[in-house]
Amino acid sequence: MVRKKSLRVASDKSISHRSVMIASIAKGKTVAKNILFSDDTLRTVKAMQLMGVRINIDSHQVEIDGVSKFGLKEPFDVLDLGNSGTSMRLLSGVLAGQNFLSILTGDNSLKRRPMGRIIQPLKSMGAEILSREGNLAPLAIKGGKLSGISHKMKIASAQVKSAVLLAGLYTQDDVEVVEPYKSRNHTENMLKAFGVDIIENGLSVRLGKNRELNGDLEIEVPADISSAAFFMVFAALKKDFEITLKDVGLNETRSGILDIFNEAGVNYEIKNRRVSGFEEIGDIVVSYSPKLKPFEISGEILPLLIDEIPILSILAVYCDGVSVVKDAHELRKKESDRIKSICEGLKRVGVEVEEFKDGFKVYGKPSHPIKNALIETHNDHRIAMSFLVLSAVSSSNLKISETQSILTSYPNFLDHLSYVNG
């Protein structure tokens, strides 16, 4: 008998950050519903409040009284962004156009993550930015009058693209970003919703003439496909099980996991497709998939599923053959060195895995035995959640070194995992 469960996972972290940040520099009041209240997103809320934005939090809704582009005030204190790379990189773009000094810092993990890819284009536009050696945070940003830029990125990054576009709101010069591959486009979608002219042509994104942000709108934040991914893989691996994941964002620049599901032979379907605000959403139904095939992740699909690679490595354990991840240098610069963290964890549970500079191979097999082990998360939320899923579907006794990091993106994860596994 098939057990069936239904769940709405945590709301989209990327869209939650952008909702708060962009609404704060718009004119008028914005209401953001179903926003994610995690440690990361609350860091963005606190930063905007420290710069004079009135933000009222009520259950899973926030009301943001926008102060307009030049209405932010110099923060009295350092802006501590915790573990949130999105907050630091996107906020740097906004602060590049402000005529005051800001100092941005974070936790030990964030202070080890590279910031050179935002520092270089923002300095080229005219911002003064100081950092530690190696372009590491803390960052001191003295903004002011900015000029245009045509920035050609070597690595596709939605955060870098977003920082440049947000800084571009503070000049009427030509501002363009050209990517090697398409990365997530939530910033472009949201700027359009606030009335900004966005011109997209292939891999090029340009700001048009109108760069004023008009609030007085309502944003509905969908469920996060990156959070849904944990339960999608859980369902694919759990015998006699099916799950319906409600209201999941299906933005084409985020849905690469569905392409991998197709390649691997996962049983899933999408129901109730619809558009909510400026994002496509739907309900994803996934059921037990006993005949999984190996898959490859490389090239232009990487930006479309970069955050899902840890949990897809768990799927690879049960595929009948060798699955490959390559071209994924970016994984070494996440909350942990994710290539190392994934390979280390899989080896500890008895899975044959081969690590290389830009990825890894997983030698999978159906009904793969999993050894009891201690998994070191390296304070990386996605490593913690991925191996908790492996523990649940394998019925092994995996001990996870910590789960506090999960609060950065999915505060209710442990409760939700207990619910679907009960």
N, C-alpha and C positions, 0 to 999 in steps of 0.2 A: 504494500500500500504506500502510495506517494504522500509524504508529508508536505503540506503547502503553507508557506508563510508570506506575509506582506509587510513591507517596511519602507519608510521614508528615511533615507540616510541623511547625514549632516548636509546642510546647505553649502553651496559652492563658495569656497574660500576666496578664489580669485575675484569673483563678481562681488562678494561682500566687501573686500578691500576697496575695490574701485568705486562701489556705490558710495561709501563714506567719503573717500578722498575727493572724488569729482563733484559730488553734491556740495561738499564744503566750500568749493571755490566757484560754485554757481550762484546765480541770483535767485532768491526765493527759497521756499521750503520744499524739501524732498522727503517722501516717506519710503523707506526701504523695508519690505515685509519679508519674513522668513530669513532674516539675515543670520549668518553664522556667528555665534558668540563663542569663539575659541580664544586662547591666549594670543595667537597671532593677530586676529582681527581686532581684538580689544586694544592692542598696541596702536593700531591705526586710529581707532576712536580717540584714545587718550592723547595721541600726538596732535590731532586736529583740535581737540578741546584746549590743549595748552597754547594753541595759537589763536584762541579767541572764538572758536566755532561753538555755537550752542547745539548740543546733541542730546536729545532726550531718548532714553532707552526704556522701552515698555515691552516686556515679554520678548517675543522674537521679532519685534519691529523697532525701528529707530526713526525719529524725526530729526532732520538735519536742517538747521536754518543757515542757508548758504550766505557767505559774506562777500561773494564775488571774487574775481581773480586777484585783486590787489587789496582785499580786505583782511588778509591774515595779519596777525601781530607777532612781533618777535617773541619767541618763547623765553620765559624767565629762566628755564632750566634746560638741561640736556634732554633730548628726546631719546628715551630708552626704548628701542624697538624689539627687545627680547631676541627671539629666534627668527623673526620675520624678515626674510630677504625681500619679499614683495614690498613690505612697508618701506624698507630702506631705499630700495632702488627706485620705486615709483615716486616716493616722497621727495627724493633728490631732484627729480625732474620739476616738480612743483616749486621747490625751494630755490632752484636755479633762477627763477624769475622774480624772486622777492628781494626787496631792497633792505634786507637785514641779515644778521648772522644767525645761523642755526648749527648746532652740533648734534650729530646723530651717532648713537652707539647701540650696542646690543649685547647678547650673551657671548660666552666664549666661542660657541660654534659660529655665530654670525660674524664675529670679529676675525674669523679665519677664512671667510668666504670672499672670493675675488670681487672687487668693485671697480677695477680698471675699465671695464667695458662700458660703465656709465660715466665714469669720471672723464674719460677722453672726449666723448662727443659733447658733454655738457660744458667742459672747459673750452672746447672749440667754438661753442655758441656764445661764450663770454662770461660764464660763471667762474668765480674763484673757489677752488676746492682744495683743501688740504687733507691728507690722509697719512696713516702710518706707512712705513716702508713696505713696498709691494702692493700699493693701492688697497690697503686694508683699513677697515673701520677701527676707531671712530673717524667720522668725516666732519670737517668743518666747512660749511658752505656759506659764502657771501654772494648772494644773488644780485641781480640788477638788470640793466638793459641787455637784451640778448639779440643775437643776429641769427640768420638762417643757417641751414646745413643740409647737405645731401649725404646721409650716413649709410655707408654700405657695410653691412655686418658680415663677418666671416662665419659666425655661428648663429643659427636662428635662436632668438631669445625674445619672448614676449615682454619680459621685464625691461630689457634694454630698449626695445622698440617703444614701449609705453613711456619710459623716462624721457626719451627724445620728443615724442609727440606732446607730452604734458608740458615740457619746457617750451615747445613750439607755440603753445597758446599765448606766450608772452612776447611774441614778435609778429610782425606782419610780413617778414621776409619769407622766402620759400623754405619750407621744411619738408624733407623727404627721408624716408627710411626704406632701404632695399635689403631684403632678406635672401639668404641662399635657399631656404625652404620656408614654407608657410608655418608660422607659429600661431598660438592661440590669439584670437582677435577680440577679446572681451573689451579692451580699451577702445578700439575703433567703434564697436557697436554702441558702447555707452556714450562716447562723445557724440555720435550721431543722434542718440536719443535726447541729449541735452542741447541739440541744435548746431553743433559744430560741423562745418563742411569737411568731409573726409573723402578723398579721391583715391580709389584703389585701382591699380592696373597691374595684374599679375602679381609679382612679388614686391611691387612698389606701393607704399602708402604715403600720401601727401596730405598736408593740411591745406584746405581751400581758403577762401577769403574770410568767411565768417568764423571767428574763433571765440565768440562770446558764448557763455554757458548759461542757459535758461532753465532754472529749476521748476518748481511747481508741478512735479510729476511724481508718479508712484512706480516704484521698482519692485518686481516680484523675483526674489532670488531662488533659482531652481536648486534641486538636490545636486550634489557634486558627484560627477561621474568618477572622479578619482577616489572618492569615499565609497561609492557604489561598487567599485572594482573589487574590493575585498569580499563582498558578499556575492558578487557574480562568480568569482573563482570558488568561493566556498560551495555555492550551489552546484557548480559544474563537477566538483569532486566528492560531494556528499551523496552517498547511495540513497535512492528512493526519496529524493528531495527536490523541491521546486520553490523558487522565491520570485515574488513580484516586487520590484523596486520602483516606487512611485516618484513621478515628477522629476525625473533625472534630466539634466541638461544634455542635449544632443548636438551641441555646436560642432560643426564639421571639423573645426581645428582642435577638438578635444576627444574625438571619438575613435582614435586609432585602435583602442582596445577591441572594438567590434571587428575591425579588419583581422586582427590576430585571432579572435574567436572563430571567424570564418575559416581561417587557415588551419586552425587546430581542430576544428570539428566540434566546437562547443554548441550544445543545443540551447538556442535562445531565440526570442522574437521580441519585437517592439510593438507595443500597443498604444492606442490613444495619443498618437503624434499630434502636436499642436504647437502654436507659437504663443509664448507668454511674454509680453513686453517686447523685447528685442532679441530673445533667445528661443530656439526650438527646444521643446522638452517632450518627454514621453515616458511611458512605463516599460521597463525592461524586465522580461520574464526569462529566467534561466533555470534549466533543470539538469539533473545528473547526466553526465556525458562520459560513458565508460570507454569509448574508443577514441582517445585523443591522439592527434598526430603532432609531431614536432613542428616548430615554427621558427622563423627568423625575423629579428627586429634589426633594421639597419636603414641608413639613408634618410630620405625625406619623411618617413613615418615617425621618426624619433621625437620631433617636437610635439606630435599629436598624442603621445602617450608616455612622455618621459617620467611622469610621476607614478605610472602604473607598472614600471619595470620590476620593482621589488615583488609585487604580488604575482606578476606574470612568471617570475622565476619559480614560484611555488607551483603554478600550473604546469610548468615545464617538467617538474619532478615526475609527474604522472603521465607524460606524453610518451608514446612508444617510439623512442629514438632520441636523436641529439638536437636540442634547440639551441639557437645561437643568438646572442646579442652582440652587435659590433657597431662601430662609429659612435659609441656612446661615451666619449670623453667627459661630457658634462656630468655624468653620474659621480665622478670623483670629486666634484665641487659642490655637492649638495650638503644637507645637514651632517652627513658623514660621507666618507668615501664609499659610495654605495656599491661599487663593483667589489671592493674588498669586503664590505659588510655582508653582502649577499653570499659571496663565495665562502667566506669564513663560516657563516651560519649553516649553509648547505653541507659543507664538509663535516661539520660537527654532528649532523644528524645522519651521516652515512651516505650522502649522495655524492656521486662522482661529478666533479665540476672542474673545469679548466679556466683559469683566469688569464686574461691578457690585457694589454695596455688600455684598449678602448672597449672592453666588454668581457664576455665569458661564454662558455658552453656548458649546458646541463645535459648529462646523460640520463635521460628519464626512462621509466618503464612503468606499465600499469601495475597497480598494487605494490608500489615501491615501499619496502619496509623502512620505517623511520626510527632511529635510535633515540633513546632519552638523552637529553643534553641540556647544557646551559647555553643560552643564546645571548651574546653581547650585542645590544642594540646600538651602542655608540651614541646614545641619546638621540636617535633618529626615529621619529614617529612612524615612518612607513616601514622601516625594518621591524619595529616592535609589532605592528599590526599584521604584517605579512606572516611572521612566524607564529603569532597567536592563531591565525587561520590554519596554518599547517598543523599545529598541535590539535586543533579542534577536528579537522577532517581525518587525521591519522590516528586519533585516540592515543597518541604517545604522550609522555610526560615531559614536555619541554618547559624549562624554567627560563623566563625572560628577565634579563638583568634589571630592567626598569620599565615602567609603563607611564611615568609622569610626562614623557615627551609627547604622548598621544594627545594631551590637552591642547597642543598647539593647533591641531586641525580637526579633531573629532572627539570632543569631550564625552560623548555618550557611546563610544565604540564598545567598551567592555560590556555595557548593558545590552547593546544591540547584538553582540556576538553571543551572549548568554541566551538571549531570546530566540535567535534562530537555531541555536544548537540544543535548545531544551526539548 
